[in-house]
Amino acid sequence: MSLDQALQVCRGRIDVQLDLKEEGVAYADQIVAAVKVDGEPARTIEAVRTVEQSRQLKERLPEMKTLIFLRQKKQLDAFLTADVNYLRPQIAWIENDPTLLTKMRQAGAKIHFDATTGTPEKVLPLLKYHPESLLCDDPGRLVKTLAQLQAKK
């Protein structure tokens, strides 16, 4: 399925996260053109790896949201000043230094974690940090896990 087709199928139904693997002006232009024509910019989340990539996309389509995959803790300050919407830090960083979570939230960033398989064993440890978003390889499993955990409350 092409990006255009995926955006068309999702339009009016769900938010779309684009895990952008490439960088550069031409690539940013292609993504923005596809989202404008076939998607919903306000319901599109660009998952990027660099501040420059985020800026290129935000300049072209400011209503798109930005998710940063933080690979190194030293990147945090640069991304916080780049006006990102979501941050995906390494969970170990927060476990070792809970002040990082506060710093991210004070800067206005929402927290996004990878719940991998979506099982209770993977999800429960993440929920204590109250993430606004979870990524999962099996969304159906994640929905079931969250419902089970809610029922236990």
N, CA, C and O atoms as a GROMACS GRO file, in nm:
protein
  612
    1MET      N    1   0.085  -0.117   0.000
    1MET     CA    2   0.000   0.000   0.000
    1MET      C    3   0.090   0.124   0.000
    1MET      O    4   0.189   0.129   0.073
    2SER      N    5   0.057   0.220  -0.079
    2SER     CA    6   0.135   0.344  -0.087
    2SER      C    7   0.096   0.439   0.026
    2SER      O    8  -0.006   0.419   0.092
    3LEU      N    9   0.176   0.541   0.047
    3LEU     CA   10   0.144   0.642   0.148
    3LEU      C   11   0.011   0.708   0.113
    3LEU      O   12  -0.074   0.727   0.200
    4ASP      N   13  -0.008   0.743  -0.012
    4ASP     CA   14  -0.133   0.807  -0.054
    4ASP      C   15  -0.253   0.719  -0.022
    4ASP      O   16  -0.354   0.768   0.030
    5GLN      N   17  -0.243   0.591  -0.052
    5GLN     CA   18  -0.353   0.498  -0.025
    5GLN      C   19  -0.379   0.486   0.125
    5GLN      O   20  -0.495   0.487   0.168
    6ALA      N   21  -0.273   0.475   0.204
    6ALA     CA   22  -0.289   0.464   0.350
    6ALA      C   23  -0.356   0.589   0.407
    6ALA      O   24  -0.444   0.580   0.492
    7LEU      N   25  -0.314   0.704   0.361
    7LEU     CA   26  -0.374   0.829   0.409
    7LEU      C   27  -0.521   0.836   0.372
    7LEU      O   28  -0.603   0.882   0.451
    8GLN      N   29  -0.555   0.791   0.252
    8GLN     CA   30  -0.695   0.792   0.208
    8GLN      C   31  -0.780   0.699   0.294
    8GLN      O   32  -0.892   0.734   0.332
    9VAL      N   33  -0.729   0.580   0.323
    9VAL     CA   34  -0.803   0.483   0.404
    9VAL      C   35  -0.825   0.535   0.545
    9VAL      O   36  -0.931   0.514   0.603
   10CYS      N   37  -0.727   0.603   0.600
   10CYS     CA   38  -0.733   0.650   0.739
   10CYS      C   39  -0.811   0.781   0.754
   10CYS      O   40  -0.859   0.813   0.863
   11ARG      N   41  -0.824   0.856   0.647
   11ARG     CA   42  -0.888   0.988   0.650
   11ARG      C   43  -1.027   0.980   0.713
   11ARG      O   44  -1.112   0.901   0.670
   12GLY      N   45  -1.048   1.063   0.815
   12GLY     CA   46  -1.177   1.066   0.882
   12GLY      C   47  -1.198   0.954   0.982
   12GLY      O   48  -1.304   0.947   1.045
   13ARG      N   49  -1.099   0.868   0.998
   13ARG     CA   50  -1.115   0.752   1.088
   13ARG      C   51  -1.019   0.756   1.206
   13ARG      O   52  -1.061   0.744   1.322
   14ILE      N   53  -0.890   0.771   1.177
   14ILE     CA   54  -0.790   0.765   1.283
   14ILE      C   55  -0.676   0.862   1.255
   14ILE      O   56  -0.659   0.909   1.143
   15ASP      N   57  -0.600   0.891   1.359
   15ASP     CA   58  -0.477   0.966   1.342
   15ASP      C   59  -0.374   0.876   1.274
   15ASP      O   60  -0.379   0.753   1.288
   16VAL      N   61  -0.282   0.937   1.203
   16VAL     CA   62  -0.180   0.862   1.131
   16VAL      C   63  -0.043   0.906   1.179
   16VAL      O   64  -0.012   1.025   1.183
   17GLN      N   65   0.039   0.809   1.216
   17GLN     CA   66   0.178   0.838   1.251
   17GLN      C   67   0.266   0.794   1.136
   17GLN      O   68   0.264   0.678   1.095
   18LEU      N   69   0.343   0.888   1.084
   18LEU     CA   70   0.436   0.858   0.976
   18LEU      C   71   0.576   0.846   1.034
   18LEU      O   72   0.632   0.945   1.082
   19ASP      N   73   0.631   0.728   1.030
   19ASP     CA   74   0.767   0.702   1.080
   19ASP      C   75   0.863   0.734   0.966
   19ASP      O   76   0.891   0.650   0.881
   20LEU      N   77   0.913   0.856   0.965
   20LEU     CA   78   0.993   0.906   0.853
   20LEU      C   79   1.138   0.860   0.865
   20LEU      O   80   1.207   0.894   0.961
   21LYS      N   81   1.181   0.786   0.767
   21LYS     CA   82   1.315   0.727   0.769
   21LYS      C   83   1.418   0.810   0.695
   21LYS      O   84   1.538   0.797   0.718
   22GLU      N   85   1.372   0.896   0.606
   22GLU     CA   86   1.463   0.976   0.525
   22GLU      C   87   1.457   1.122   0.570
   22GLU      O   88   1.370   1.161   0.647
   23GLU      N   89   1.551   1.200   0.520
   23GLU     CA   90   1.554   1.343   0.552
   23GLU      C   91   1.579   1.422   0.426
   23GLU      O   92   1.604   1.366   0.319
   24GLY      N   93   1.572   1.553   0.439
   24GLY     CA   94   1.600   1.641   0.327
   24GLY      C   95   1.477   1.717   0.281
   24GLY      O   96   1.364   1.678   0.309
   25VAL      N   97   1.502   1.826   0.211
   25VAL     CA   98   1.396   1.914   0.165
   25VAL      C   99   1.302   1.843   0.066
   25VAL      O  100   1.180   1.854   0.078
   26ALA      N  101   1.358   1.772  -0.029
   26ALA     CA  102   1.275   1.704  -0.128
   26ALA      C  103   1.183   1.601  -0.062
   26ALA      O  104   1.067   1.588  -0.099
   27TYR      N  105   1.237   1.528   0.036
   27TYR     CA  106   1.156   1.429   0.109
   27TYR      C  107   1.046   1.498   0.188
   27TYR      O  108   0.931   1.453   0.187
   28ALA      N  109   1.080   1.606   0.256
   28ALA     CA  110   0.979   1.683   0.331
   28ALA      C  111   0.869   1.732   0.238
   28ALA      O  112   0.751   1.724   0.273
   29ASP      N  113   0.906   1.781   0.121
   29ASP     CA  114   0.807   1.828   0.024
   29ASP      C  115   0.714   1.715  -0.020
   29ASP      O  116   0.594   1.736  -0.033
   30GLN      N  117   0.768   1.595  -0.042
   30GLN     CA  118   0.686   1.480  -0.083
   30GLN      C  119   0.586   1.442   0.026
   30GLN      O  120   0.469   1.418  -0.002
   31ILE      N  121   0.634   1.438   0.150
   31ILE     CA  122   0.546   1.400   0.262
   31ILE      C  123   0.435   1.502   0.277
   31ILE      O  124   0.318   1.466   0.289
   32VAL      N  125   0.471   1.628   0.277
   32VAL     CA  126   0.372   1.735   0.295
   32VAL      C  127   0.269   1.733   0.182
   32VAL      O  128   0.150   1.747   0.208
   33ALA      N  129   0.313   1.715   0.059
   33ALA     CA  130   0.220   1.711  -0.054
   33ALA      C  131   0.121   1.596  -0.037
   33ALA      O  132   0.001   1.613  -0.061
   34ALA      N  133   0.170   1.479   0.003
   34ALA     CA  134   0.082   1.363   0.022
   34ALA      C  135  -0.019   1.389   0.132
   34ALA      O  136  -0.138   1.358   0.117
   35VAL      N  137   0.025   1.445   0.243
   35VAL     CA  138  -0.065   1.471   0.356
   35VAL      C  139  -0.170   1.576   0.318
   35VAL      O  140  -0.287   1.563   0.354
   36LYS      N  141  -0.129   1.679   0.247
   36LYS     CA  142  -0.224   1.783   0.206
   36LYS      C  143  -0.332   1.728   0.114
   36LYS      O  144  -0.449   1.763   0.127
   37VAL      N  145  -0.294   1.644   0.020
   37VAL     CA  146  -0.388   1.593  -0.080
   37VAL      C  147  -0.473   1.479  -0.025
   37VAL      O  148  -0.595   1.479  -0.044
   38ASP      N  149  -0.411   1.383   0.041
   38ASP     CA  150  -0.482   1.260   0.077
   38ASP      C  151  -0.506   1.240   0.226
   38ASP      O  152  -0.582   1.151   0.265
   39GLY      N  153  -0.444   1.321   0.310
   39GLY     CA  154  -0.456   1.301   0.454
   39GLY      C  155  -0.526   1.415   0.524
   39GLY      O  156  -0.593   1.498   0.462
   40GLU      N  157  -0.508   1.417   0.653
   40GLU     CA  158  -0.561   1.522   0.739
   40GLU      C  159  -0.444   1.576   0.821
   40GLU      O  160  -0.402   1.512   0.918
   41PRO      N  161  -0.391   1.691   0.783
   41PRO     CA  162  -0.271   1.743   0.852
   41PRO      C  163  -0.284   1.748   1.004
   41PRO      O  164  -0.188   1.713   1.074
   42ALA      N  165  -0.397   1.788   1.057
   42ALA     CA  166  -0.412   1.799   1.202
   42ALA      C  167  -0.420   1.663   1.270
   42ALA      O  168  -0.405   1.653   1.392
   43ARG      N  169  -0.443   1.558   1.193
   43ARG     CA  170  -0.449   1.422   1.249
   43ARG      C  171  -0.328   1.340   1.206
   43ARG      O  172  -0.331   1.217   1.211
   44THR      N  173  -0.223   1.408   1.163
   44THR     CA  174  -0.102   1.340   1.119
   44THR      C  175   0.011   1.371   1.215
   44THR      O  176   0.034   1.487   1.252
   45ILE      N  177   0.082   1.267   1.254
   45ILE     CA  178   0.195   1.281   1.346
   45ILE      C  179   0.320   1.238   1.270
   45ILE      O  180   0.330   1.125   1.223
   46GLU      N  181   0.414   1.330   1.260
   46GLU     CA  182   0.540   1.300   1.194
   46GLU      C  183   0.640   1.250   1.297
   46GLU      O  184   0.673   1.322   1.391
   47ALA      N  185   0.686   1.129   1.281
   47ALA     CA  186   0.785   1.072   1.372
   47ALA      C  187   0.922   1.093   1.309
   47ALA      O  188   0.954   1.034   1.206
   48VAL      N  189   1.003   1.179   1.372
   48VAL     CA  190   1.131   1.220   1.315
   48VAL      C  191   1.246   1.188   1.410
   48VAL      O  192   1.225   1.150   1.524
   49ARG      N  193   1.366   1.205   1.358
   49ARG     CA  194   1.485   1.174   1.436
   49ARG      C  195   1.579   1.292   1.456
   49ARG      O  196   1.673   1.284   1.536
   50THR      N  197   1.554   1.402   1.384
   50THR     CA  198   1.641   1.519   1.399
   50THR      C  199   1.558   1.646   1.411
   50THR      O  200   1.445   1.653   1.363
   51VAL      N  201   1.616   1.745   1.474
   51VAL     CA  202   1.552   1.876   1.488
   51VAL      C  203   1.529   1.936   1.349
   51VAL      O  204   1.423   1.992   1.322
   52GLU      N  205   1.628   1.926   1.262
   52GLU     CA  206   1.617   1.983   1.128
   52GLU      C  207   1.501   1.921   1.051
   52GLU      O  208   1.426   1.992   0.984
   53GLN      N  209   1.486   1.792   1.060
   53GLN     CA  210   1.376   1.724   0.992
   53GLN      C  211   1.241   1.775   1.046
   53GLN      O  212   1.149   1.799   0.968
   54SER      N  213   1.231   1.791   1.176
   54SER     CA  214   1.110   1.843   1.237
   54SER      C  215   1.080   1.985   1.187
   54SER      O  216   0.966   2.015   1.152
   55ARG      N  217   1.180   2.070   1.184
   55ARG     CA  218   1.160   2.208   1.139
   55ARG      C  219   1.117   2.215   0.993
   55ARG      O  220   1.029   2.294   0.958
   56GLN      N  221   1.178   2.134   0.910
   56GLN     CA  222   1.142   2.135   0.767
   56GLN      C  223   0.994   2.101   0.748
   56GLN      O  224   0.926   2.164   0.668
   57LEU      N  225   0.947   2.003   0.822
   57LEU     CA  226   0.808   1.963   0.808
   57LEU      C  227   0.713   2.063   0.872
   57LEU      O  228   0.608   2.094   0.814
   58LYS      N  229   0.748   2.114   0.989
   58LYS     CA  230   0.662   2.211   1.058
   58LYS      C  231   0.651   2.341   0.979
   58LYS      O  232   0.545   2.404   0.978
   59GLU      N  233   0.758   2.383   0.913
   59GLU     CA  234   0.753   2.504   0.831
   59GLU      C  235   0.654   2.488   0.716
   59GLU      O  236   0.585   2.583   0.679
   60ARG      N  237   0.646   2.370   0.662
   60ARG     CA  238   0.561   2.344   0.546
   60ARG      C  239   0.416   2.314   0.585
   60ARG      O  240   0.323   2.346   0.511
   61LEU      N  241   0.399   2.253   0.701
   61LEU     CA  242   0.265   2.212   0.743
   61LEU      C  243   0.256   2.218   0.896
   61LEU      O  244   0.265   2.116   0.963
   62PRO      N  245   0.240   2.339   0.950
   62PRO     CA  246   0.247   2.359   1.096
   62PRO      C  247   0.143   2.282   1.177
   62PRO      O  248   0.164   2.256   1.295
   63GLU      N  249   0.031   2.247   1.116
   63GLU     CA  250  -0.072   2.176   1.193
   63GLU      C  251  -0.038   2.029   1.216
   63GLU      O  252  -0.103   1.964   1.299
   64MET      N  253   0.060   1.974   1.146
   64MET     CA  254   0.104   1.838   1.175
   64MET      C  255   0.170   1.834   1.312
   64MET      O  256   0.238   1.928   1.352
   65LYS      N  257   0.150   1.725   1.382
   65LYS     CA  258   0.214   1.707   1.512
   65LYS      C  259   0.349   1.638   1.491
   65LYS      O  260   0.372   1.571   1.390
   66THR      N  261   0.438   1.658   1.588
   66THR     CA  262   0.572   1.600   1.579
   66THR      C  263   0.598   1.506   1.694
   66THR      O  264   0.571   1.537   1.810
   67LEU      N  265   0.650   1.390   1.661
   67LEU     CA  266   0.694   1.291   1.759
   67LEU      C  267   0.842   1.270   1.737
   67LEU      O  268   0.887   1.243   1.626
   68ILE      N  269   0.919   1.281   1.844
   68ILE     CA  270   1.063   1.264   1.836
   68ILE      C  271   1.102   1.132   1.901
   68ILE      O  272   1.066   1.106   2.016
   69PHE      N  273   1.174   1.050   1.828
   69PHE     CA  274   1.233   0.930   1.883
   69PHE      C  275   1.370   0.969   1.939
   69PHE      O  276   1.467   0.981   1.864
   70LEU      N  277   1.378   0.989   2.068
   70LEU     CA  278   1.505   1.028   2.129
   70LEU      C  279   1.598   0.908   2.137
   70LEU      O  280   1.567   0.809   2.204
   71ARG      N  281   1.709   0.916   2.070
   71ARG     CA  282   1.807   0.808   2.072
   71ARG      C  283   1.914   0.831   2.178
   71ARG      O  284   1.970   0.736   2.233
   72GLN      N  285   1.942   0.958   2.204
   72GLN     CA  286   2.044   0.994   2.303
   72GLN      C  287   1.988   1.102   2.395
   72GLN      O  288   1.924   1.197   2.349
   73LYS      N  289   2.012   1.087   2.522
   73LYS     CA  290   1.960   1.182   2.620
   73LYS      C  291   2.009   1.324   2.592
   73LYS      O  292   1.939   1.421   2.620
   74LYS      N  293   2.129   1.337   2.536
   74LYS     CA  294   2.183   1.470   2.510
   74LYS      C  295   2.104   1.546   2.403
   74LYS      O  296   2.122   1.666   2.388
   75GLN      N  297   2.016   1.478   2.329
   75GLN     CA  298   1.932   1.542   2.229
   75GLN      C  299   1.812   1.615   2.290
   75GLN      O  300   1.749   1.698   2.224
   76LEU      N  301   1.779   1.585   2.413
   76LEU     CA  302   1.655   1.631   2.474
   76LEU      C  303   1.637   1.782   2.466
   76LEU      O  304   1.533   1.828   2.418
   77ASP      N  305   1.733   1.860   2.511
   77ASP     CA  306   1.716   2.005   2.513
   77ASP      C  307   1.691   2.063   2.374
   77ASP      O  308   1.608   2.152   2.358
   78ALA      N  309   1.762   2.013   2.275
   78ALA     CA  310   1.743   2.062   2.139
   78ALA      C  311   1.600   2.034   2.090
   78ALA      O  312   1.539   2.118   2.025
   79PHE      N  313   1.548   1.918   2.122
   79PHE     CA  314   1.414   1.886   2.079
   79PHE      C  315   1.309   1.964   2.157
   79PHE      O  316   1.206   2.002   2.101
   80LEU      N  317   1.333   1.988   2.284
   80LEU     CA  318   1.237   2.064   2.362
   80LEU      C  319   1.225   2.207   2.310
   80LEU      O  320   1.116   2.265   2.315
   81THR      N  321   1.333   2.264   2.261
   81THR     CA  322   1.326   2.399   2.206
   81THR      C  323   1.272   2.400   2.063
   81THR      O  324   1.246   2.507   2.008
   82ALA      N  325   1.256   2.284   2.003
   82ALA     CA  326   1.206   2.274   1.865
   82ALA      C  327   1.054   2.262   1.860
   82ALA      O  328   0.999   2.237   1.752
   83ASP      N  329   0.986   2.280   1.972
   83ASP     CA  330   0.840   2.280   1.975
   83ASP      C  331   0.780   2.148   1.927
   83ASP      O  332   0.696   2.146   1.837
   84VAL      N  333   0.824   2.037   1.987
   84VAL     CA  334   0.769   1.907   1.952
   84VAL      C  335   0.643   1.880   2.033
   84VAL      O  336   0.624   1.937   2.140
   85ASN      N  337   0.558   1.794   1.981
   85ASN     CA  338   0.435   1.759   2.051
   85ASN      C  339   0.451   1.637   2.139
   85ASN      O  340   0.400   1.632   2.251
   86TYR      N  341   0.522   1.537   2.088
   86TYR     CA  342   0.543   1.412   2.160
   86TYR      C  343   0.691   1.378   2.164
   86TYR      O  344   0.765   1.401   2.067
   87LEU      N  345   0.733   1.323   2.276
   87LEU     CA  346   0.870   1.273   2.290
   87LEU      C  347   0.865   1.126   2.326
   87LEU      O  348   0.784   1.083   2.408
   88ARG      N  349   0.951   1.049   2.264
   88ARG     CA  350   0.964   0.908   2.302
   88ARG      C  351   1.104   0.888   2.359
   88ARG      O  352   1.198   0.856   2.287
   89PRO      N  353   1.116   0.908   2.491
   89PRO     CA  354   1.245   0.885   2.555
   89PRO      C  355   1.264   0.737   2.585
   89PRO      O  356   1.171   0.658   2.576
   90GLN      N  357   1.383   0.703   2.618
   90GLN     CA  358   1.411   0.567   2.665
   90GLN      C  359   1.356   0.556   2.808
   90GLN      O  360   1.382   0.644   2.891
   91ILE      N  361   1.283   0.452   2.837
   91ILE     CA  362   1.222   0.436   2.969
   91ILE      C  363   1.329   0.431   3.078
   91ILE      O  364   1.305   0.479   3.189
   92ALA      N  365   1.444   0.376   3.050
   92ALA     CA  366   1.551   0.367   3.151
   92ALA      C  367   1.598   0.506   3.195
   92ALA      O  368   1.636   0.524   3.310
   93TRP      N  369   1.594   0.604   3.105
   93TRP     CA  370   1.636   0.739   3.143
   93TRP      C  371   1.544   0.795   3.251
   93TRP      O  372   1.590   0.857   3.347
   94ILE      N  373   1.415   0.771   3.235
   94ILE     CA  374   1.318   0.824   3.331
   94ILE      C  375   1.324   0.746   3.461
   94ILE      O  376   1.310   0.803   3.569
   95GLU      N  377   1.345   0.616   3.451
   95GLU     CA  378   1.358   0.536   3.573
   95GLU      C  379   1.479   0.582   3.653
   95GLU      O  380   1.475   0.584   3.776
   96ASN      N  381   1.587   0.619   3.585
   96ASN     CA  382   1.709   0.664   3.653
   96ASN      C  383   1.702   0.810   3.697
   96ASN      O  384   1.770   0.848   3.792
   97ASP      N  385   1.620   0.891   3.630
   97ASP     CA  386   1.612   1.033   3.662
   97ASP      C  387   1.470   1.083   3.636
   97ASP      O  388   1.442   1.136   3.528
   98PRO      N  389   1.379   1.068   3.734
   98PRO     CA  390   1.240   1.110   3.716
   98PRO      C  391   1.222   1.258   3.686
   98PRO      O  392   1.117   1.298   3.637
   99THR      N  393   1.323   1.341   3.713
   99THR     CA  394   1.310   1.484   3.682
   99THR      C  395   1.303   1.508   3.531
   99THR      O  396   1.254   1.612   3.488
  100LEU      N  397   1.352   1.414   3.452
  100LEU     CA  398   1.344   1.429   3.306
  100LEU      C  399   1.199   1.434   3.258
  100LEU      O  400   1.164   1.512   3.169
  101LEU      N  401   1.115   1.352   3.318
  101LEU     CA  402   0.974   1.351   3.282
  101LEU      C  403   0.910   1.486   3.312
  101LEU      O  404   0.834   1.539   3.231
  102THR      N  405   0.941   1.541   3.426
  102THR     CA  406   0.890   1.672   3.464
  102THR      C  407   0.938   1.778   3.366
  102THR      O  408   0.861   1.863   3.322
  103LYS      N  409   1.064   1.773   3.331
  103LYS     CA  410   1.122   1.868   3.237
  103LYS      C  411   1.050   1.862   3.101
  103LYS      O  412   1.020   1.966   3.042
  104MET      N  413   1.024   1.743   3.054
  104MET     CA  414   0.956   1.726   2.925
  104MET      C  415   0.814   1.782   2.930
  104MET      O  416   0.771   1.853   2.840
  105ARG      N  417   0.745   1.750   3.036
  105ARG     CA  418   0.606   1.797   3.048
  105ARG      C  419   0.600   1.948   3.068
  105ARG      O  420   0.510   2.013   3.013
  106GLN      N  421   0.691   2.005   3.143
  106GLN     CA  422   0.693   2.149   3.162
  106GLN      C  423   0.719   2.222   3.030
  106GLN      O  424   0.675   2.336   3.012
  107ALA      N  425   0.789   2.158   2.939
  107ALA     CA  426   0.815   2.216   2.807
  107ALA      C  427   0.695   2.198   2.713
  107ALA      O  428   0.696   2.247   2.600
  108GLY      N  429   0.592   2.128   2.760
  108GLY     CA  430   0.472   2.110   2.681
  108GLY      C  431   0.467   1.984   2.598
  108GLY      O  432   0.374   1.964   2.520
  109ALA      N  433   0.566   1.897   2.612
  109ALA     CA  434   0.570   1.773   2.534
  109ALA      C  435   0.486   1.664   2.601
  109ALA      O  436   0.480   1.654   2.723
  110LYS      N  437   0.421   1.587   2.519
  110LYS     CA  438   0.348   1.470   2.566
  110LYS      C  439   0.443   1.350   2.555
  110LYS      O  440   0.534   1.349   2.473
  111ILE      N  441   0.418   1.251   2.639
  111ILE     CA  442   0.508   1.135   2.645
  111ILE      C  443   0.450   1.019   2.565
  111ILE      O  444   0.331   0.987   2.573
  112HIS      N  445   0.537   0.957   2.488
  112HIS     CA  446   0.501   0.845   2.401
  112HIS      C  447   0.599   0.731   2.431
  112HIS      O  448   0.720   0.750   2.426
  113PHE      N  449   0.546   0.614   2.461
  113PHE     CA  450   0.631   0.499   2.488
  113PHE      C  451   0.599   0.386   2.391
  113PHE      O  452   0.490   0.380   2.334
  114ASP      N  453   0.695   0.297   2.375
  114ASP     CA  454   0.678   0.178   2.294
  114ASP      C  455   0.635   0.063   2.385
  114ASP      O  456   0.713   0.017   2.468
  115ALA      N  457   0.512   0.018   2.368
  115ALA     CA  458   0.459  -0.092   2.448
  115ALA      C  459   0.482  -0.227   2.380
  115ALA      O  460   0.423  -0.328   2.420
  116THR      N  461   0.565  -0.230   2.281
  116THR     CA  462   0.606  -0.349   2.204
  116THR      C  463   0.491  -0.444   2.175
  116THR      O  464   0.417  -0.422   2.079
  117THR      N  465   0.474  -0.549   2.255
  117THR     CA  466   0.374  -0.652   2.227
  117THR      C  467   0.234  -0.617   2.277
  117THR      O  468   0.136  -0.679   2.236
  118GLY      N  469   0.224  -0.518   2.365
  118GLY     CA  470   0.094  -0.479   2.418
  118GLY      C  471   0.042  -0.566   2.530
  118GLY      O  472  -0.073  -0.551   2.572
  119THR      N  473   0.125  -0.655   2.580
  119THR     CA  474   0.083  -0.743   2.690
  119THR      C  475   0.088  -0.666   2.822
  119THR      O  476   0.158  -0.565   2.832
  120PRO      N  477   0.016  -0.713   2.924
  120PRO     CA  478   0.018  -0.644   3.053
  120PRO      C  479   0.160  -0.626   3.108
  120PRO      O  480   0.190  -0.524   3.170
  121GLU      N  481   0.246  -0.724   3.086
  121GLU     CA  482   0.383  -0.716   3.138
  121GLU      C  483   0.460  -0.600   3.075
  121GLU      O  484   0.547  -0.541   3.139
  122LYS      N  485   0.429  -0.568   2.950
  122LYS     CA  486   0.496  -0.458   2.880
  122LYS      C  487   0.430  -0.324   2.908
  122LYS      O  488   0.497  -0.221   2.916
  123VAL      N  489   0.298  -0.324   2.922
  123VAL     CA  490   0.222  -0.200   2.934
  123VAL      C  491   0.222  -0.144   3.076
  123VAL      O  492   0.242  -0.025   3.097
  124LEU      N  493   0.199  -0.230   3.174
  124LEU     CA  494   0.183  -0.185   3.312
  124LEU      C  495   0.299  -0.099   3.363
  124LEU      O  496   0.274   0.005   3.424
  125PRO      N  497   0.424  -0.137   3.341
  125PRO     CA  498   0.534  -0.052   3.389
  125PRO      C  499   0.537   0.088   3.325
  125PRO      O  500   0.587   0.182   3.385
  126LEU      N  501   0.483   0.100   3.206
  126LEU     CA  502   0.481   0.229   3.137
  126LEU      C  503   0.372   0.322   3.190
  126LEU      O  504   0.389   0.444   3.192
  127LEU      N  505   0.262   0.263   3.233
  127LEU     CA  506   0.147   0.343   3.275
  127LEU      C  507   0.172   0.426   3.399
  127LEU      O  508   0.105   0.527   3.420
  128LYS      N  509   0.267   0.385   3.482
  128LYS     CA  510   0.294   0.464   3.603
  128LYS      C  511   0.347   0.604   3.570
  128LYS      O  512   0.347   0.692   3.655
  129TYR      N  513   0.393   0.623   3.445
  129TYR     CA  514   0.442   0.754   3.401
  129TYR      C  515   0.336   0.834   3.327
  129TYR      O  516   0.363   0.945   3.281
  130HIS      N  517   0.216   0.780   3.316
  130HIS     CA  518   0.101   0.846   3.254
  130HIS      C  519   0.131   0.897   3.113
  130HIS      O  520   0.114   1.016   3.086
  131PRO      N  521   0.175   0.809   3.023
  131PRO     CA  522   0.202   0.854   2.886
  131PRO      C  523   0.072   0.892   2.815
  131PRO      O  524  -0.034   0.835   2.841
  132GLU      N  525   0.083   0.988   2.727
  132GLU     CA  526  -0.033   1.028   2.648
  132GLU      C  527  -0.051   0.938   2.526
  132GLU      O  528  -0.157   0.938   2.464
  133SER      N  529   0.053   0.861   2.493
  133SER     CA  530   0.048   0.780   2.372
  133SER      C  531   0.134   0.655   2.390
  133SER      O  532   0.240   0.659   2.452
  134LEU      N  533   0.086   0.545   2.334
  134LEU     CA  534   0.161   0.419   2.334
  134LEU      C  535   0.167   0.364   2.192
  134LEU      O  536   0.069   0.369   2.118
  135LEU      N  537   0.283   0.314   2.156
  135LEU     CA  538   0.305   0.246   2.029
  135LEU      C  539   0.303   0.097   2.058
  135LEU      O  540   0.352   0.052   2.161
  136CYS      N  541   0.246   0.020   1.965
  136CYS     CA  542   0.239  -0.124   1.987
  136CYS      C  543   0.237  -0.196   1.852
  136CYS      O  544   0.174  -0.149   1.757
  137ASP      N  545   0.306  -0.309   1.846
  137ASP     CA  546   0.306  -0.390   1.725
  137ASP      C  547   0.172  -0.458   1.701
  137ASP      O  548   0.140  -0.496   1.589
  138ASP      N  549   0.093  -0.473   1.807
  138ASP     CA  550  -0.037  -0.539   1.798
  138ASP      C  551  -0.141  -0.450   1.866
  138ASP      O  552  -0.172  -0.470   1.984
  139PRO      N  553  -0.197  -0.352   1.794
  139PRO     CA  554  -0.291  -0.259   1.856
  139PRO      C  555  -0.412  -0.327   1.919
  139PRO      O  556  -0.460  -0.282   2.023
  140GLY      N  557  -0.460  -0.435   1.858
  140GLY     CA  558  -0.573  -0.507   1.917
  140GLY      C  559  -0.539  -0.563   2.054
  140GLY      O  560  -0.620  -0.556   2.146
  141ARG      N  561  -0.419  -0.616   2.068
  141ARG     CA  562  -0.374  -0.668   2.197
  141ARG      C  563  -0.362  -0.555   2.298
  141ARG      O  564  -0.400  -0.571   2.414
  142LEU      N  565  -0.312  -0.441   2.256
  142LEU     CA  566  -0.298  -0.326   2.346
  142LEU      C  567  -0.435  -0.280   2.397
  142LEU      O  568  -0.451  -0.251   2.515
  143VAL      N  569  -0.532  -0.274   2.309
  143VAL     CA  570  -0.668  -0.233   2.349
  143VAL      C  571  -0.723  -0.331   2.453
  143VAL      O  572  -0.782  -0.289   2.553
  144LYS      N  573  -0.703  -0.461   2.430
  144LYS     CA  574  -0.750  -0.561   2.526
  144LYS      C  575  -0.679  -0.547   2.660
  144LYS      O  576  -0.742  -0.555   2.765
  145THR      N  577  -0.549  -0.527   2.656
  145THR     CA  578  -0.472  -0.511   2.780
  145THR      C  579  -0.520  -0.389   2.858
  145THR      O  580  -0.539  -0.397   2.979
  146LEU      N  581  -0.538  -0.278   2.790
  146LEU     CA  582  -0.584  -0.156   2.859
  146LEU      C  583  -0.723  -0.176   2.918
  146LEU      O  584  -0.751  -0.128   3.028
  147ALA      N  585  -0.810  -0.246   2.848
  147ALA     CA  586  -0.943  -0.275   2.901
  147ALA      C  587  -0.935  -0.365   3.024
  147ALA      O  588  -1.007  -0.344   3.121
  148GLN      N  589  -0.848  -0.465   3.019
  148GLN     CA  590  -0.830  -0.554   3.134
  148GLN      C  591  -0.778  -0.477   3.255
  148GLN      O  592  -0.826  -0.495   3.367
  149LEU      N  593  -0.681  -0.393   3.232
  149LEU     CA  594  -0.623  -0.314   3.342
  149LEU      C  595  -0.725  -0.217   3.399
  149LEU      O  596  -0.730  -0.197   3.521
  150GLN      N  597  -0.805  -0.158   3.313
  150GLN     CA  598  -0.912  -0.066   3.359
  150GLN      C  599  -1.015  -0.139   3.442
  150GLN      O  600  -1.062  -0.088   3.543
  151ALA      N  601  -1.051  -0.261   3.400
  151ALA     CA  602  -1.150  -0.341   3.472
  151ALA      C  603  -1.101  -0.378   3.612
  151ALA      O  604  -1.182  -0.395   3.703
  152LYS      N  605  -0.970  -0.391   3.630
  152LYS     CA  606  -0.913  -0.427   3.760
  152LYS      C  607  -0.913  -0.312   3.859
  152LYS      O  608  -0.899  -0.333   3.980
  153LYS      N  609  -0.929  -0.189   3.808
  153LYS     CA  610  -0.924  -0.071   3.898
  153LYS      C  611  -1.044  -0.064   3.988
  153LYS      O  612  -1.055   0.028   4.069
   0.00000   0.00000   0.00000
